[in-house]
Amino acid sequence: MSAKLCSRWLHYFRHKPLRRFFQNPRRILWGYVRRGMTVLDIGCGTGFFSLAMARMAGPTGRVVGVDLKADVIESLKQRSARAALSERIDARVCSEGSLEIDDLEGRVDFALAYYVVHHAPNVPALMADVHRALKAGGMFLVVEPGHHASADECHATEAAAQEAGFAIVEHPKLTRDWAVMFVKN
């Protein structure tokens, strides 16, 4: 997944109100995450999007959050317990070579990779893992920081996704970021 990992203080900073102003999960994911869905949060960190998606998916929904760092997964578990969302969130440690989600094959409705793909050492493998996990017609939103990901990287991400079997649905408009919504064919 990531050769360049964010430090723990950065994960803490990302949960401050300023981030919520610029990257409001409900605003970004409105219309994509609905009650009862199974959702995959790739590179979930301490759960900025995972917690919001668990609320959006409701009591019958489920969020599977995966990250490389065991300490941030532990932090997500603690935060989900404090928010009374432990029953809805399955927090897992993945590896650089695999998302470790083979048990989810064909069961995920929606997947999110927010500021993650540019860290992945093997983007085609990441795309293949997500494609296997999604149901037919499942959606996959990739958001990359506009200040970091080059146009070439974004085009390479789209090409890898299409090679894995995804089709491009749209390019959602996000302030300062590049985003693309894929669907599993």
C-alpha positions in Angstrom: 0.0 0.0 0.0 2.3 2.8 1.1 6.0 3.4 1.1 5.4 6.9 2.3 3.4 6.6 5.5 1.9 9.6 7.4 3.0 10.1 10.9 0.7 9.7 13.9 0.5 13.4 14.5 -0.7 14.0 10.9 -3.6 11.5 11.5 -4.5 13.4 14.6 -4.4 16.8 12.8 -6.6 15.4 10.0 -9.5 15.0 12.5 -9.6 18.7 13.4 -12.5 20.9 12.4 -10.6 22.5 9.6 -10.3 19.3 7.7 -14.0 18.7 8.2 -14.6 22.1 6.6 -12.6 21.3 3.4 -13.2 17.5 3.2 -16.7 17.0 4.7 -17.4 13.2 4.4 -21.2 13.7 4.2 -20.9 16.3 1.4 -18.3 14.2 -0.6 -20.1 10.9 -0.2 -23.7 12.1 -0.3 -25.6 9.9 -2.8 -22.9 7.2 -2.9 -23.1 5.7 0.6 -26.6 4.6 1.7 -28.2 2.7 4.5 -27.4 -1.0 4.6 -24.3 -0.9 2.4 -21.1 -2.7 2.8 -18.3 -0.1 2.4 -14.6 -0.5 2.0 -12.3 2.4 3.2 -8.8 1.9 1.8 -6.1 3.6 3.8 -8.6 4.4 6.5 -6.1 5.8 9.0 -7.8 6.6 12.3 -11.2 6.7 10.6 -12.0 10.2 9.4 -14.1 8.8 6.6 -14.8 5.4 8.2 -16.8 6.8 11.1 -18.9 9.0 8.8 -19.6 6.2 6.4 -20.6 3.9 9.3 -23.2 6.5 10.3 -24.4 6.9 6.7 -24.6 3.1 6.2 -26.7 2.8 9.4 -27.2 0.0 11.8 -27.5 -2.6 9.0 -24.5 -1.4 7.2 -20.8 -2.3 7.6 -17.6 -0.5 7.0 -14.3 -2.4 6.5 -11.4 -0.1 7.0 -7.9 -1.2 6.0 -4.6 0.4 6.6 -0.9 -0.6 6.8 -0.2 0.8 10.2 -1.4 -1.3 13.2 -1.3 1.7 15.5 -3.8 3.7 13.4 -6.1 0.6 13.1 -6.0 0.4 16.9 -6.8 4.0 17.1 -9.8 3.5 14.7 -11.0 0.7 16.9 -10.9 2.9 20.0 -12.6 5.8 18.2 -15.3 3.6 16.8 -16.0 2.2 20.3 -16.2 5.7 21.8 -18.7 6.6 19.0 -20.7 3.5 19.6 -20.0 2.3 16.1 -17.9 -0.8 16.8 -20.6 -3.1 15.6 -20.5 -1.5 12.1 -16.7 -1.1 11.6 -14.3 -3.9 10.9 -10.8 -2.4 11.2 -8.0 -4.4 9.6 -4.3 -4.2 9.0 -3.3 -4.8 5.4 0.0 -5.4 3.7 1.9 -3.5 1.0 1.1 -6.3 -1.5 -2.5 -7.0 -0.6 -5.5 -5.3 1.0 -6.2 -8.6 2.8 -9.8 -8.6 1.9 -10.2 -12.0 0.1 -13.2 -12.8 2.4 -15.1 -9.8 0.9 -15.1 -11.1 -2.7 -18.2 -9.8 -4.4 -19.7 -8.3 -1.2 -18.8 -4.6 -1.2 -21.2 -2.0 -2.5 -18.9 1.0 -2.4 -15.1 1.6 -2.0 -13.2 4.7 -1.2 -9.5 5.5 -1.6 -9.0 9.0 -0.4 -5.4 10.3 -0.8 -4.2 6.7 -1.0 -3.4 5.6 -4.6 -0.4 7.8 -5.1 1.2 6.0 -2.1 0.5 2.5 -3.5 3.7 0.7 -4.8 1.5 -1.5 -7.1 -1.6 0.3 -8.3 -2.7 -2.5 -10.7 -2.7 -4.9 -7.7 -4.7 -2.4 -5.6 -7.2 -2.0 -8.4 -7.5 -5.8 -8.8 -8.1 -6.3 -5.1 -10.9 -3.6 -5.1 -12.5 -5.0 -8.2 -12.7 -8.5 -6.7 -14.3 -7.2 -3.5 -17.0 -5.1 -5.2 -20.4 -6.4 -6.3 -21.3 -6.1 -9.9 -22.3 -2.5 -10.3 -20.3 -1.5 -7.2 -18.8 2.0 -7.1 -15.2 3.0 -6.4 -14.3 6.6 -5.6 -10.6 7.6 -5.9 -9.6 11.0 -4.7 -6.0 12.3 -5.0 -4.6 15.6 -3.8 -4.4 18.1 -6.6 -1.2 19.5 -5.2 0.6 16.1 -5.1 -0.7 13.8 -7.8 0.4 14.8 -11.3 -1.9 14.6 -14.4 0.2 11.6 -15.6 -0.3 9.8 -12.2 -4.0 10.4 -12.5 -4.2 9.1 -16.0 -2.1 6.0 -15.0 -4.6 5.4 -12.1 -7.5 5.6 -14.5 -5.7 3.2 -17.0 -5.0 0.7 -14.2 -8.6 0.8 -13.0 -9.8 0.2 -16.6 -7.4 -2.6 -17.0 -8.8 -4.2 -13.8 -12.3 -4.1 -15.3 -13.6 -0.7 -14.1 -15.4 1.9 -16.2 -15.3 5.6 -15.5 -18.6 7.0 -14.4 -17.7 10.6 -13.6 -15.1 13.0 -12.3 -16.7 14.5 -9.2 -15.8 18.2 -8.7 -13.8 18.6 -5.4 -12.0 21.7 -4.4 -8.2 21.4 -5.0 -8.5 17.6 -5.6 -8.7 15.2 -8.5 -11.5 12.6 -8.2 -12.8 9.8 -10.4 -15.8 7.5 -9.8 -15.5 4.0 -11.2 -18.1 1.3 -11.6 -17.4 -2.5 -11.7 -18.6 -3.8 -15.0 
